Amino acid sequence: MMLLGSIIGGFILDLLIGDPPGWPHPICLIGNLIGWLEKRVRAAAGENPRGLLCGGFLLAAATCLLSFAVPYVILQAAERFHPWLRFVLETIMCYQIFCTRSLRDESMKVYTALEAGDLPLARKMLSWIVGRDTQDLRAEEVIKGAVETVAENTADGILAPMLYMFLGGAPLAFLYKGINTMDSMIGYRDPKYLCIGRVAARLDDVANFVPARVCAFCMLAASFFTGLDVRQAWKTFVRDRYHHLSPNSAQTESVAAGALHLLLGGDHYYFGKLVHKQTIGDDLMAPEARHIRQMNVLMYFTAITGLLVFSLIRALWVFHSASPM
């Protein structure tokens, strides 16, 4: 039950504190590791596609190994010293893995800029949380971009690591974050990253396959709890959940699109290149700044729904394991 306490404690700390600027963060260390390994691979492989592919495999293997091994060794050492020391350290690790508060804060900066009528600032704030080009987006496109990234990251940044925490504690969740960070840094389809990032991108697809779908059902439940249109959310989910280049991203985006009555997805520019994408949802309502706020409410309720469901399953499993046969 101490693991359950660490996860709940970490989740609450994230809601209260978030990610204060200037604080050291292990995900930044993972990102620095990936950046360093990428430079070594490119220096050794040059422009050779096979060399970049093999180097990308070694990069992914090293990142996964270290992302899991470092917190595992730290927690095992703490356990030998005192179980409560492990509890405290694992709670802090879980807090550092969650991004609920920071996701809300960063997306609400877009909302605040739009409400103030400052579209250039809204575009700039959006560019900090999405990969697409934002400098020429209309206000409606900025709103949809914020909604899409919150919907997608509800799975990537909250429910997925939470699920892995319940399965294997903070070390397994850090392994997931290592994979997810690799994908966000090198898992692109453009020529620069196509070979070196291929393994990272495939690993991320596999690691998110189950969590994305679990998150979609939690978001459907949250749509009901928040008074949004759960019928339209279900209809859009069933129809559009694969309308994305990724097999996982549209799982939650389709629920959000239906619940908010928005048309999401479509073509966007990435690094100056137009990328064609299918649309998600129906054009039932014009995008408004308030939809960003509604999406954040939906994100919070989805996270709490997931936490309650996973906690109940974990508690029942512990109780059953402790019961005499």
CORBELPE-V19296 format. One record per helix or strand. SS is the DSSP state (H for helix, E for strand). FROM is the first residue (numbers start at 0). LEN is the number of residues. If there is no record, write none. Layout:
SS_FROM_LEN ; SS_FROM_LEN
This chain:
H_1_16 ; H_25_20 ; H_48_33 ; H_82_15 ; H_99_16 ; H_118_9 ; H_138_48 ; H_197_28 ; H_229_11 ; H_248_12 ; E_262_3 ; E_267_3 ; E_272_3 ; E_278_3 ; H_289_33
